[in-house]
């Protein structure tokens, strides 16, 4: 059998584990060619994710409905998948001012697995089920596994579905993910064989990152955490971000920095309130009422204050 003869179905459970003919000589070429080969494979990922956008839009809309009703989002993953999940969930807090605990990431093996692999954690369906114990009927559970078969994710999705949650599987195995039947929606990115066979920290992980980027960012936009393409619920937790608050106000209003700083102080540092004050020519108290009536959306608050 040739070194690149496709293995039998019994031996290969996911496309990511197949050998990639395009990179068969990757260890025998100059460094710049190694990088070109890797980059050429990476370039395939956006198109694979683009093919999933209609299904991803359904997931976003359902996620928004559940978050508005007080539900939470839970990510479950092992290894690289878990680390991608943790990164997405953690970054929503400073970027969009999302309270901690609204989007929660669970990684097989716990927090220590972020930096040091925990052997066997991926194989524990019981561990996934235990981590999903807090998932409720109004929540969303997203399982991430490149192969679509990780036992930890299987345990988590089955427990979440039994609790009545909306379940989503994210994989790089569009046609053969064993866990597809355990999810309401399967987002299977067709990223194909990895440049290094089985190294799902490459294309599969990149696809997972893009899918979670889309899911969480689109949900935050729908929930009013942006105005135009500006972050208006950003938490100004350091000097750089405090400066960015003023930059956002000046860019959104076209007014001088001094006027924006004055409005921000009058609004007790509340960026959204200051923005509605400046764009709607209203006092802070009225701006706050308009924002509450518009469920926190700046455009809706401006429309409400204009009608008043």
Protein Blocks (a to p, Z undefined) as FASTA:
>chain_A
ZZklccdfklpmbfklpccfklmmmmmccfklmmmmmmmmmmmmmmmmmmmmmmmmmmmm
mmmmmmmnopacddddehjllmmmmmmmmmmmmmnopaehkaccddehijmlmmmccehk
lmmmklmmmmmmmpcfkbccddddfklpafklmmmmmmmmmnopacddddfbfklcfklm
mpfbdcdddebjafbghiamlmmmmmmmmmmmmmmmmmmmmnopaghjbcfkbccfbfkl
mmmmmmmmmmmnopafklmmmmmmmnnopaklmmmmmmnopafklmmmmmmmnnopaklm
mmmmmmZZ
